[in-house]
Amino acid sequence: MKIDVIELLNDKALNEHEKYMIFRKRLEEYCSFEKRVFSLFRILKDIETDLKRCLNGQEQASVDKSTIERLLRFIRVELRIIRYKIEYPGLTEDCCKFPIGEWTGNKADLIELVYAISLVQSVENGKVNIKTIKEAFEYVFGIDLGNIHDRLDDIASRKEPRTRYLEKLINSLNNFLKSMDV
């Protein structure tokens, strides 16, 4: 199974998001199918090189640079996992499954959380932008949050309380801590 990233990126019948989702699905299938870690590492490095060539304009691609950067971030995560598998051969899939499970709350709840984490600069002392945090949550929870800036407008137009989910988290944790009091 070969993933021809250039062919996929140049498919004019697909929009940016579709290209990303197809690439991600094919890559995840390939990674779960290919059991030889060194072969997998070589393939991922080849794909990473192709993507870098597209980003640098050495290869024509009918896709926005931000999509290529997003694909590169996804590849880098997979490469990190492969490096761990090489360094720690006893590592099992059960200890590093992504995504961890399907998000069962609504998207607005997760968007509140993404914005809150970004605003308090809890990741790399604020050096990580909101888009990257959003993509990490999408990956971990297997969800597409879409345009979070549009959803923020919906959250901002709510009647009080605007941050329902964050307040629900606070109340739940406080109630739990109270139940621990002796």
N, C-alpha and C positions, 0 to 999 in steps of 0.2 A: 504494500500500500504506500503510495507516494503522494505527498501533499504538494501540488504545484501551486505555490502561493502567488506567483506572478500571473498565472492564468486566472486564478480566482479574483485577484485584485483588478484585473482588466475586464471582468465580466460586466458588460454594460447593462445587462438585464437586472442586476442587483443593486440595491442602494448600499450606502456605507454600513449601516447597521446590519443588514443581511449578510454582507461580506464578512463582517467581524464574527457574527454568530455562526455562520457556516464554517469559517476557519477554526473557531474555537471548538466546535463540535467534532470536526474531522481530527483535530489535533488530540483532543481528549480520547477519541476512539482509538487513534493510532497509539497513543501512549499506553492505553490499557491493553491493547493487542500485542504490542512489541515487548517481549519479556527480556530481551538482551539489552542491558543498560548502555553498553558502549555503542551499539548500533543506534539506539535511540538518541544518545548524546550527539553522535555524528549528524543524524538527520536534523535534530533541533538546531545545531550550530549552522548547518547549511541553510535552513529556513531563516535563521537570524541574519545570516550574511545577505540573503536575498532581500530581506526587509530593509537592512541598512543601505543596500544599493538603491532601493526605491527611494528611501528617505533622502539620500544624497544626490538624487537625480541621475544616477548612473543607469538606472533601469526605468522604463516607462511604466507607470501604474495609474490606472483610472480610479484613483482613490485619494481622499484628503490625507494630508500629512499627519493629522491628529489620529486618524484611524491606523496608520502605519505605526505611529508611536504607541498606540494602545496595544496593537498586536505584538510589538517588541516587548512591552512590559509583560504580557501574558507568556511569551516565549521565555523570558528571563526567569519567571517564577518556575516554569517547568524545568528549565535548566538547573535551577537551584535544587529542586527535588531530586533530579537525576544525580547531581553531585553528592547529595546526602546518601543516596542509594549506593553510590560507588564507595564513599568513605565508610559507610556503615552497612555492610552487606546484610546484616541481620534485621535491618529495618523492615517492618511489614507495612503493607498498604493500610491496615487498620489504624495505625498510629498517625497517619498523615493524609486522611481523606479530605478532598476538597471537591465540591462544596461540602460543608459539614451537615447540611440539611436544608430543606426548603423553607424559605421565609413564609410563615403563615399569617403574619400580621398584614396590615395594609401598607402600601408603598409610602404613603405620607408619614407613617410612623418611623419607618427606616430613614426617610429623608430628614425628619427632625433630628434623629440621632447623628446622621452624617454632618449636618450643619453644625450641631452643637459641638461635636468633636473637632471640627475644623476651626470654629470660632474661638474655642479655648486653647487652641494650638497644642493639643495633646500628642501629636504625632511628629517626631523629629523636631520638637520645639517650634512647630508652626511652619517648617520648611516644606512640608508636603501639602500640595494644593488640594482643594476640595474635590476636584475631578478624580484625582488619584485615590482619595479616600472612598469616593463613591464607587469607583471601579473595584476596589478591594472588597467592599461590601457586596457588590454584584457577584463577584467571583465566589466569595465564601458562602453566600446564601443562594446562589444559583438563580438570581433574579435580574431582570432588566429594569432599572429605575427610570429609564428614559431621561428626559430633560428635567433635571431637578430644580432648575431655576424657575421653570413654569409652575412646578408643583409648590415651590416656596410662595409664589403669589397666592395660591389657594390657601395655604397655611396662614399667611399674613392676613387674609380677608376673613378668617374665622372670627366668630364671636368668642369672648373670653370663655375658657382659657384657650389661648392660641396654641400652646405647646401641650396638647392633651397627652400625648404619649410620654413625653419626658416627665410630666407631672404624675402620670400613672406609675412610671418607674420609681420615682421618688417615694410615692405613697406605699407602693408594694414593698420596697426595701425597708422603709421606716416601720411598717407594720410587722415585717418579719423580725426586725431587730427588737421591737417591743415584745414580741412573743418569746424571745430568748431571755428577756429580763426575768430574774428570779425573784 
